[in-house]
């Protein structure tokens, strides 16, 4: 495995990075287009301000996350969860 450290932006195209590990990396302001992250695991990540569009979220699991201000199709997720919980039998 080749370790690469840089402070300059990288441009990576048509690459297979399957199995790669990114640790203590600042990717703020990075653009991902036509990227396959299926099976990826994100732990202790800051996704504030993230914008997803034209994305497949099938079988995505989110746990122990701060959801304040998060929307799906313009609807606050916290409102959706509150409505769901209100419908659950007590």
C-alpha positions as CSV (number, residue, x, y, z in Angstrom):
1,X,0.0,0.0,0.0
2,X,1.3,3.4,-1.0
3,X,0.8,6.2,1.5
4,X,0.2,9.6,0.1
5,X,0.2,12.8,2.0
6,X,-0.5,16.1,0.4
7,X,-2.0,19.5,1.1
8,X,-2.8,20.1,-2.6
9,X,-6.2,19.1,-4.1
10,X,-6.3,15.8,-5.9
11,X,-8.2,15.1,-9.1
12,X,-8.9,11.4,-9.4
13,X,-10.8,10.0,-12.4
14,X,-11.6,6.5,-13.7
15,X,-10.0,4.9,-10.7
16,X,-10.7,1.8,-8.6
17,X,-10.1,2.7,-4.9
18,X,-12.1,-0.3,-3.5
19,X,-10.8,-1.2,-0.1
20,X,-9.0,2.2,0.4
21,X,-8.8,3.7,3.9
22,X,-9.1,7.5,4.4
23,X,-8.2,8.5,8.0
24,X,-7.9,12.0,9.4
25,X,-8.6,13.5,6.0
26,X,-10.2,16.9,5.3
27,X,-12.5,16.6,2.3
28,X,-14.5,19.7,2.9
29,X,-15.6,21.3,-0.3
30,X,-14.9,18.1,-2.3
31,X,-17.2,17.1,-5.2
32,X,-18.1,13.5,-5.9
33,X,-19.7,12.7,-9.2
34,X,-20.6,9.3,-10.5
35,X,-19.1,7.6,-7.4
36,X,-20.0,4.2,-6.1
37,X,-19.9,4.2,-2.2
38,X,-22.0,1.0,-1.9
39,X,-20.9,-0.9,1.2
40,X,-18.8,2.0,2.5
41,X,-18.7,2.7,6.2
42,X,-18.6,6.3,7.5
43,X,-17.8,6.7,11.2
44,X,-17.3,9.9,13.1
45,X,-17.8,12.1,10.1
46,X,-18.9,15.7,9.7
47,X,-21.5,15.8,6.9
48,X,-23.0,19.2,7.8
49,X,-23.9,21.1,4.7
50,X,-23.8,17.9,2.6
51,X,-26.0,18.0,-0.5
52,X,-27.1,14.7,-2.1
53,X,-29.0,14.6,-5.4
54,X,-29.9,11.8,-7.8
55,X,-28.7,9.4,-5.1
56,X,-29.6,5.8,-4.4
57,X,-30.1,5.5,-0.6
58,X,-31.5,1.9,-0.7
59,X,-30.7,0.0,2.5
60,X,-28.8,3.0,4.1
61,X,-28.7,2.9,7.9
62,X,-28.2,6.0,10.0
63,X,-27.7,5.8,13.7
64,X,-26.5,8.0,16.5
65,X,-26.6,11.0,14.3
66,X,-27.4,14.7,14.9
67,X,-30.3,15.3,12.6
68,X,-31.2,19.0,13.4
69,X,-31.9,20.8,10.1
70,X,-31.6,17.7,8.0
71,X,-34.3,17.5,5.3
72,X,-35.5,14.9,2.9
73,X,-37.4,16.4,-0.1
74,X,-37.7,19.6,1.8
75,X,-39.2,18.0,5.0
76,X,-37.4,18.2,8.3
77,X,-36.3,14.7,9.3
78,X,-36.9,15.6,13.0
79,X,-40.5,16.4,12.1
80,X,-40.9,13.1,10.2
81,X,-39.5,11.1,13.2
82,X,-41.8,13.0,15.6
83,X,-44.8,12.2,13.5
84,X,-43.8,8.6,13.2
85,X,-43.2,8.3,17.0
86,X,-46.6,9.9,17.7
87,X,-48.3,7.1,15.6
88,X,-46.6,4.3,17.5
89,X,-48.7,2.3,20.0
90,X,-47.9,3.2,23.6
